[in-house]
Amino acid sequence: MKKTILALAALASMGMANTAMATDTNVGQAVFQWAGTVPSPSSSEAGYWIVSADGGSILSATDGVMIFDNKAGEIKLKSATTFGFKVVTDKTADGATFNPAEDTAGVAYKATLGGIKAGKGGLTAAGGDDGYFAVTAGGDVLSTSTAKDFIADEVATVSLQPAVIDGAFTAATEGDVWTVQATLALTTTTAAL
């Protein structure tokens, strides 16, 4: 098996060299970001691509929006954009150019939360939200210690929810603009083409 590391940057995917290992193959990382206002806040390694849900483009997951409720000063996350993606093999295995007509073979993969940062006023700092936000994939809350499995061609849907359902967002006040950034580590046991 080949061990590959994939870092999905916010806007682009870039190829890196493969290294051989006899363990699970690391597909890489995917970075997601949401911003929403409280009312009155890619790169890829040769061998794989992290693509949009329809497989038509490299994943770009930076335009997420959060919508908050503010009822008598009790602020809660009402909804957040859901991003969809899947992992496919790079038919040429060169990591140079994604071709949606040829790079279509889906692979099974696992997603683990690499980290989450949140902050108000456009500043992103780890722990700035007092642990309010949780990242979900496929409807399950992700953690840094447990991987969520996805079968080949399965679209992972990534979003945000409060860590405590119906919990108030005590770190937020009226007029705050919040930003949340999550990094997912993606791995596969499928050998690259």
DRENBA-439596 format. One line per 5 residues: number of its first residue (from 1); for each residue z, x negated, y of N, C-alpha, C. Coordinates in nm, 3 decimals, padded with zeros to 5 digits. Each point is the difference from the previous one (the first is absolute). Layout:
N
NUM	Z X Y Z X Y Z X Y ~ ...
***
This chain:
193
1	00.000 -00.084 -00.118 00.000 00.084 00.118 00.000 -00.088 00.123 ~ -00.047 00.054 00.107 00.001 -00.075 00.125 00.107 00.056 00.091 ~ 00.063 -00.088 00.069 00.101 00.043 00.097 -00.063 -00.007 00.137 ~ -00.009 00.110 00.066 -00.058 00.001 00.133 00.095 00.065 00.097 ~ -00.005 -00.043 00.120 00.084 00.057 00.104 -00.091 00.058 00.106
6	00.032 00.121 00.041 -00.085 00.069 00.095 00.086 00.045 00.116 ~ -00.033 -00.039 00.118 00.075 00.045 00.118 -00.092 00.090 00.079 ~ 00.035 00.126 00.010 -00.081 00.092 00.079 00.054 00.000 00.141 ~ -00.072 -00.063 00.092 00.040 -00.003 00.140 -00.030 00.135 00.061 ~ 00.050 00.021 00.119 -00.012 00.130 00.064 -00.145 00.043 00.019
11	-00.092 -00.089 00.027 -00.135 00.042 00.034 -00.110 -00.054 -00.089 ~ 00.024 -00.104 -00.080 -00.111 -00.060 -00.071 00.042 -00.052 -00.135 ~ -00.097 -00.025 -00.086 00.026 -00.062 -00.128 -00.075 -00.132 -00.005 ~ 00.068 -00.103 -00.053 -00.062 -00.131 -00.010 00.028 -00.055 -00.138 ~ -00.091 -00.079 -00.057 00.016 -00.055 -00.133 00.076 -00.130 -00.001
16	00.071 -00.026 -00.111 00.071 -00.126 -00.022 -00.029 -00.042 -00.144 ~ 00.031 -00.121 -00.037 -00.030 -00.053 -00.132 00.095 00.054 -00.106 ~ -00.051 00.015 -00.122 00.081 00.043 -00.114 00.077 -00.118 -00.058 ~ 00.117 00.025 -00.057 00.073 -00.100 -00.075 00.032 00.059 -00.136 ~ -00.007 -00.080 -00.104 00.019 00.051 -00.136 00.147 -00.001 -00.039
21	00.048 00.112 -00.058 00.136 00.014 -00.049 -00.004 00.094 -00.120 ~ 00.097 -00.007 -00.086 00.005 00.086 -00.117 00.100 00.113 00.022 ~ -00.004 00.065 00.115 00.090 00.110 00.032 -00.081 00.113 00.062 ~ 00.069 00.101 00.051 -00.068 00.108 00.071 -00.082 -00.061 00.113 ~ -00.109 00.065 00.031 -00.084 -00.045 00.110 00.044 00.070 00.128
26	00.036 -00.078 00.099 00.036 00.058 00.129 -00.126 00.042 00.071 ~ -00.011 00.127 00.033 -00.115 00.049 00.073 00.021 -00.028 00.148 ~ 00.122 00.012 00.051 00.025 -00.038 00.137 00.096 00.090 00.072 ~ -00.017 00.006 00.132 00.085 00.078 00.088 -00.086 00.095 00.080 ~ 00.054 00.112 00.035 -00.065 00.093 00.091 00.101 00.030 00.111
31	-00.043 -00.006 00.124 00.087 00.024 00.114 -00.037 00.133 00.062 ~ 00.098 00.086 00.026 -00.020 00.131 00.058 00.085 00.011 00.125 ~ -00.049 00.069 00.100 00.076 00.013 00.125 -00.017 00.140 00.055 ~ 00.110 00.056 00.048 00.002 00.131 00.062 00.066 -00.012 00.137 ~ -00.040 00.085 00.094 00.066 00.007 00.130 00.015 00.146 00.039
36	00.106 00.034 00.069 00.021 00.139 00.040 00.093 00.009 00.120 ~ -00.015 00.104 00.077 00.081 00.022 00.119 00.100 00.112 -00.025 ~ 00.126 -00.025 00.029 00.104 00.104 -00.012 -00.020 00.094 00.118 ~ -00.012 00.133 -00.026 -00.030 00.093 00.109 00.114 00.010 00.101 ~ -00.027 00.074 00.139 00.098 00.021 00.112 00.139 00.010 -00.035
41	-00.561 -00.802 -00.632 -00.038 -00.132 -00.081 -00.119 -00.033 -00.072 ~ -01.153 -01.306 -01.053 -00.012 -00.025 -00.147 -00.082 -00.123 -00.046 ~ 00.060 -00.039 -00.073 -00.083 -00.105 -00.068 00.002 00.023 -00.150 ~ -00.096 -00.052 -00.071 00.000 00.016 -00.146 -00.045 -00.129 -00.066 ~ 00.043 -00.015 -00.121 -00.036 -00.119 -00.076 -00.125 00.027 -00.080
46	-00.076 -00.103 -00.022 -00.119 00.013 -00.083 00.041 00.064 -00.133 ~ -00.072 00.102 -00.039 00.029 00.068 -00.125 00.040 00.145 00.020 ~ 00.058 00.035 00.116 00.048 00.136 00.024 -00.022 00.041 00.144 ~ -00.009 00.130 00.020 -00.002 00.060 00.134 00.099 00.115 00.003 ~ 00.073 00.014 00.109 00.081 00.120 00.024 -00.085 00.086 00.092
51	-00.038 00.118 -00.051 -00.098 00.081 00.070 00.055 00.138 00.035 ~ -00.070 00.068 00.089 00.036 00.136 00.039 -00.005 00.092 -00.123 ~ 00.059 00.116 00.012 00.008 00.094 -00.113 -00.136 00.033 -00.058 ~ -00.104 00.010 00.086 -00.133 00.032 -00.049 -00.078 -00.123 -00.046 ~ 00.058 -00.118 00.015 -00.064 -00.123 -00.043 -00.111 -00.048 00.091
56	-00.019 00.065 00.115 -00.110 -00.032 00.088 00.023 -00.115 00.096 ~ 00.125 -00.045 00.015 00.027 -00.107 00.096 00.129 -00.072 -00.037 ~ 00.018 -00.118 00.058 00.125 -00.074 -00.016 00.109 00.081 00.070 ~ 00.118 00.003 -00.057 00.111 00.077 00.057 00.037 -00.053 00.138 ~ 00.011 00.090 00.095 00.052 -00.030 00.133 00.107 00.104 00.026
61	00.125 -00.041 -00.002 00.110 00.097 00.004 00.091 -00.028 00.119 ~ -00.055 00.011 00.120 00.080 -00.030 00.118 00.004 00.114 00.101 ~ -00.064 00.111 -00.030 -00.008 00.110 00.096 00.088 00.118 -00.038 ~ 00.107 -00.024 -00.071 00.090 00.108 -00.041 00.077 00.057 00.117 ~ 00.033 00.126 -00.010 00.074 00.071 00.104 00.122 00.066 -00.063
66	00.111 -00.002 00.073 00.120 00.073 -00.041 00.024 00.113 00.099 ~ 00.046 00.112 -00.050 00.036 00.114 00.085 00.147 00.030 -00.023 ~ 00.075 00.008 00.110 00.144 00.025 -00.006 00.033 00.137 00.054 ~ 00.110 00.057 -00.046 00.062 00.119 00.059 00.122 -00.046 00.078 ~ 00.029 00.070 00.109 00.120 -00.029 00.078 00.063 00.135 00.034
71	00.093 00.043 -00.083 00.066 00.129 00.020 00.141 -00.025 00.050 ~ 00.021 00.029 00.128 00.132 -00.016 00.063 00.054 -00.141 -00.019 ~ -00.091 -00.101 00.009 00.042 -00.139 -00.011 00.006 -00.053 -00.142 ~ -00.022 00.085 -00.100 -00.005 -00.047 -00.139 -00.146 -00.030 -00.034 ~ -00.031 -00.129 -00.014 -00.138 -00.045 -00.021 -00.023 -00.023 -00.149
76	-00.115 00.052 -00.048 -00.038 -00.017 -00.141 -00.149 -00.028 -00.009 ~ -00.038 -00.081 -00.098 -00.142 -00.023 -00.028 -00.054 00.126 -00.065 ~ -00.101 00.059 00.062 -00.061 00.123 -00.052 -00.113 -00.033 -00.097 ~ -00.086 -00.096 00.037 -00.111 -00.039 -00.087 -00.050 -00.138 00.041 ~ -00.079 -00.060 -00.088 -00.060 -00.131 00.026 -00.135 -00.004 -00.069
81	-00.092 -00.074 00.058 -00.132 -00.018 -00.060 00.016 -00.054 -00.142 ~ -00.086 00.049 -00.089 -00.006 -00.052 -00.136 -00.127 -00.083 -00.013 ~ 00.016 -00.124 -00.047 -00.114 -00.087 -00.026 -00.029 00.003 -00.149 ~ -00.127 -00.003 -00.038 -00.039 -00.006 -00.140 -00.080 -00.125 -00.028 ~ 00.026 -00.064 -00.113 -00.075 -00.120 -00.037 -00.001 -00.014 -00.151
86	-00.088 -00.088 -00.047 -00.003 -00.039 -00.142 -00.046 -00.145 -00.007 ~ 00.007 -00.059 -00.118 -00.039 -00.139 -00.020 -00.123 -00.002 -00.089 ~ -00.102 -00.075 00.043 -00.122 -00.016 -00.079 -00.029 -00.149 -00.016 ~ -00.081 -00.032 -00.100 -00.038 -00.139 -00.021 -00.117 -00.036 00.091 ~ -00.006 -00.126 00.038 -00.110 -00.056 00.079 -00.105 -00.043 -00.101
91	-00.113 00.072 -00.007 -00.101 -00.026 -00.101 -00.049 -00.145 00.002 ~ -00.012 -00.057 00.120 -00.047 -00.138 00.009 00.114 -00.100 -00.010 ~ 00.124 00.048 00.011 00.121 -00.082 -00.008 00.001 -00.115 00.100 ~ -00.070 00.019 00.113 00.000 -00.106 00.100 00.088 00.031 00.121 ~ 00.043 00.125 00.013 00.088 00.038 00.110 -00.066 -00.007 00.136
96	-00.132 -00.016 00.002 -00.069 -00.018 00.128 -00.034 00.131 00.068 ~ -00.063 00.092 -00.073 -00.047 00.124 00.061 00.022 00.116 -00.095 ~ 00.068 00.102 00.051 00.020 00.122 -00.078 -00.130 00.080 -00.001 ~ -00.042 00.043 -00.119 -00.121 00.081 -00.015 00.041 00.131 -00.067 ~ 00.010 00.111 00.076 00.048 00.125 -00.058 -00.092 00.056 -00.109
101	-00.126 -00.044 -00.004 -00.091 00.047 -00.105 00.023 -00.072 -00.132 ~ 00.052 -00.122 00.005 00.019 -00.080 -00.121 00.146 -00.021 -00.038 ~ 00.089 -00.010 00.099 00.141 -00.028 -00.025 00.073 00.133 -00.023 ~ -00.023 00.058 -00.119 00.050 00.135 -00.028 00.093 00.009 -00.121 ~ 00.012 -00.106 -00.077 00.081 00.004 -00.123 00.149 -00.003 00.035
106	00.067 00.112 -00.018 00.143 00.008 00.029 00.083 -00.073 -00.104 ~ 00.116 -00.049 00.041 00.094 -00.066 -00.091 00.137 00.065 00.014 ~ 00.077 -00.003 -00.107 00.138 00.046 00.005 00.081 -00.100 00.083 ~ 00.096 00.049 00.075 00.079 -00.086 00.086 00.140 00.056 00.019 ~ 00.087 -00.085 00.053 00.138 00.038 00.029 00.028 -00.027 00.147
111	00.080 00.087 00.061 00.038 -00.017 00.141 00.151 -00.012 00.010 ~ 00.045 -00.100 00.075 00.142 -00.022 00.026 00.016 -00.017 00.151 ~ 00.107 00.054 00.054 00.025 -00.018 00.142 00.034 -00.146 00.027 ~ -00.081 -00.065 00.083 00.026 -00.138 00.037 00.100 -00.008 00.114 ~ -00.007 00.097 00.092 00.092 00.004 00.112 -00.038 00.111 00.096
116	00.095 00.037 00.084 -00.022 00.102 00.102 00.066 -00.046 00.129 ~ -00.069 00.018 00.111 00.053 -00.032 00.132 -00.018 00.122 00.088 ~ 00.092 00.023 00.089 -00.010 00.113 00.092 00.065 -00.037 00.132 ~ -00.056 00.052 00.109 00.058 -00.026 00.131 -00.053 00.098 00.102 ~ 00.070 00.010 00.113 -00.044 00.090 00.104 -00.059 -00.079 00.116
121	-00.077 00.069 00.083 -00.062 -00.066 00.114 -00.109 -00.098 -00.040 ~ -00.060 00.021 -00.117 -00.106 -00.088 -00.046 00.050 -00.128 -00.065 ~ 00.128 -00.026 00.005 00.056 -00.119 -00.063 00.033 00.030 -00.145 ~ -00.036 -00.088 -00.088 00.028 00.019 -00.142 00.104 -00.102 -00.044 ~ 00.111 00.048 -00.053 00.107 -00.088 -00.047 00.056 00.056 -00.130
126	00.026 -00.085 -00.096 00.057 00.045 -00.126 00.133 00.068 00.026 ~ 00.019 00.118 -00.056 00.126 00.071 00.014 00.020 00.072 00.131 ~ -00.098 00.000 00.087 00.014 00.063 00.129 00.019 00.150 -00.003 ~ -00.031 00.060 -00.115 00.011 00.146 -00.014 00.129 00.043 -00.069 ~ 00.092 -00.093 -00.024 00.125 00.027 -00.073 -00.027 00.059 -00.137
131	-00.112 -00.039 -00.061 -00.033 00.045 -00.136 -00.051 00.142 -00.009 ~ -00.051 00.055 00.110 -00.044 00.140 00.000 -00.127 00.023 -00.081 ~ -00.099 -00.088 00.010 -00.130 00.023 -00.064 -00.004 -00.051 -00.143 ~ -00.069 00.077 -00.086 -00.028 -00.040 -00.138 -00.151 00.006 -00.019 ~ -00.057 -00.094 -00.074 -00.143 -00.003 -00.028 -00.022 00.065 -00.135
136	-00.099 00.089 -00.006 -00.032 00.067 -00.126 -00.140 -00.038 -00.045 ~ -00.021 -00.001 -00.131 -00.132 -00.020 -00.060 -00.010 00.095 -00.117 ~ -00.104 00.079 -00.001 -00.016 00.098 -00.108 00.115 00.097 -00.006 ~ 00.065 00.026 00.113 00.110 00.095 00.007 00.137 -00.058 -00.034 ~ 00.006 -00.124 -00.044 00.127 -00.065 -00.036 00.040 -00.100 00.108
141	00.129 -00.009 00.028 00.050 -00.100 00.094 -00.013 -00.137 -00.065 ~ -00.059 -00.094 00.073 -00.017 -00.136 -00.051 00.123 -00.084 00.029 ~ 00.024 -00.098 -00.087 00.109 -00.094 00.021 -00.053 -00.142 -00.017 ~ 00.081 -00.096 00.037 -00.040 -00.140 -00.016 00.024 -00.050 -00.141 ~ 00.067 00.080 -00.082 00.035 -00.046 -00.134 -00.073 00.073 -00.113
146	-00.062 00.114 00.028 -00.066 00.077 -00.106 -00.143 00.029 00.039 ~ -00.094 -00.030 -00.090 -00.142 00.023 00.026 -00.041 00.140 -00.039 ~ -00.092 00.057 00.074 -00.060 00.130 -00.031 -00.136 -00.028 -00.061 ~ -00.026 00.055 -00.121 -00.126 -00.024 -00.071 -00.108 00.099 00.041 ~ -00.123 -00.050 00.011 -00.117 00.082 00.027 -00.108 -00.038 -00.101
151	-00.067 00.099 -00.058 -00.106 -00.027 -00.096 -00.128 -00.037 00.075 ~ -00.098 -00.054 -00.073 -00.127 -00.038 00.062 -00.061 00.120 00.071 ~ -00.050 -00.023 00.119 -00.064 00.100 00.085 00.096 00.103 00.058 ~ 00.129 -00.012 -00.027 00.097 00.092 00.060 00.024 -00.040 00.145 ~ -00.005 00.100 00.088 00.024 -00.024 00.141 00.151 00.004 00.026
156	00.051 -00.106 00.059 00.140 -00.003 00.042 00.007 00.062 00.139 ~ 00.088 00.096 00.018 00.020 00.062 00.131 00.131 -00.053 00.056 ~ -00.008 -00.068 00.115 00.117 -00.065 00.060 00.035 00.072 00.129 ~ 00.129 00.032 00.016 00.046 00.067 00.121 00.145 -00.037 00.027 ~ 00.059 00.070 00.097 00.140 -00.019 00.038 00.076 00.131 -00.015
161	00.128 -00.012 -00.025 00.091 00.113 00.003 00.137 -00.054 00.037 ~ 00.091 00.088 00.042 00.136 -00.048 00.025 00.063 -00.050 -00.131 ~ 00.078 -00.106 00.008 00.069 -00.052 -00.118 00.095 00.106 -00.056 ~ 00.060 00.078 00.088 00.084 00.114 -00.040 -00.072 00.125 00.048 ~ -00.050 00.079 -00.095 -00.076 00.119 00.036 00.084 00.088 00.092
166	-00.062 00.046 00.107 00.063 00.082 00.104 00.107 -00.075 00.078 ~ 00.006 -00.132 -00.016 00.095 -00.078 00.079 -00.049 -00.019 00.142 ~ 00.092 -00.003 00.095 -00.034 -00.020 00.140 -00.029 -00.147 00.027 ~ -00.093 -00.025 00.090 -00.039 -00.135 00.040 00.087 -00.040 00.119 ~ 00.118 -00.052 -00.028 00.099 -00.029 00.104 -00.035 -00.119 00.087
171	-00.093 -00.086 -00.044 -00.039 -00.116 00.081 -00.102 00.038 00.108 ~ -00.052 00.122 -00.006 -00.104 00.044 00.094 00.057 00.088 00.110 ~ -00.066 -00.009 00.115 00.032 00.088 00.112 -00.130 00.053 00.058 ~ 00.010 00.105 00.078 -00.117 00.061 00.063 -00.085 -00.103 00.074 ~ -00.131 00.006 -00.022 -00.093 -00.089 00.067 -00.024 -00.134 -00.069
176	00.079 -00.033 -00.102 -00.023 -00.125 -00.074 -00.136 00.003 -00.068 ~ -00.065 -00.114 -00.005 -00.121 -00.017 -00.081 00.038 -00.096 -00.112 ~ -00.009 00.048 -00.124 00.040 -00.079 -00.116 -00.122 -00.052 -00.075 ~ 00.014 -00.119 -00.056 -00.101 -00.061 -00.085 00.065 -00.036 -00.133 ~ -00.068 00.032 -00.109 00.048 -00.035 -00.133 -00.112 -00.076 -00.069
181	00.034 -00.114 -00.060 -00.096 -00.079 -00.074 00.054 -00.028 -00.138 ~ -00.080 00.031 -00.102 00.041 -00.023 -00.138 -00.101 -00.091 -00.068 ~ 00.051 -00.090 -00.084 -00.085 -00.087 -00.079 00.021 00.034 -00.147 ~ -00.112 00.022 -00.072 00.006 00.026 -00.143 -00.055 -00.119 -00.075 ~ 00.069 -00.044 -00.103 -00.051 -00.104 -00.090 -00.072 00.072 -00.112
186	-00.127 -00.037 -00.024 -00.080 00.064 -00.104 -00.032 -00.101 -00.109 ~ 00.020 00.038 -00.125 -00.027 -00.088 -00.114 -00.080 00.074 -00.105 ~ -00.069 -00.076 -00.084 -00.072 00.057 -00.113 00.005 -00.097 -00.117 ~ -00.014 00.052 -00.121 -00.009 -00.085 -00.118 -00.145 -00.011 -00.045 ~ -00.091 00.060 00.076 -00.142 -00.004 -00.030 -00.059 -00.129 00.051
191	-00.076 -00.070 -00.083 -00.064 -00.125 00.043 -00.116 00.033 00.092 ~ -00.015 -00.080 00.105 -00.112 00.017 00.093 -00.131 -00.029 -00.074 ~ -00.108 00.059 00.049 -00.131 -00.022 -00.062 -00.045 -00.143 00.019
***
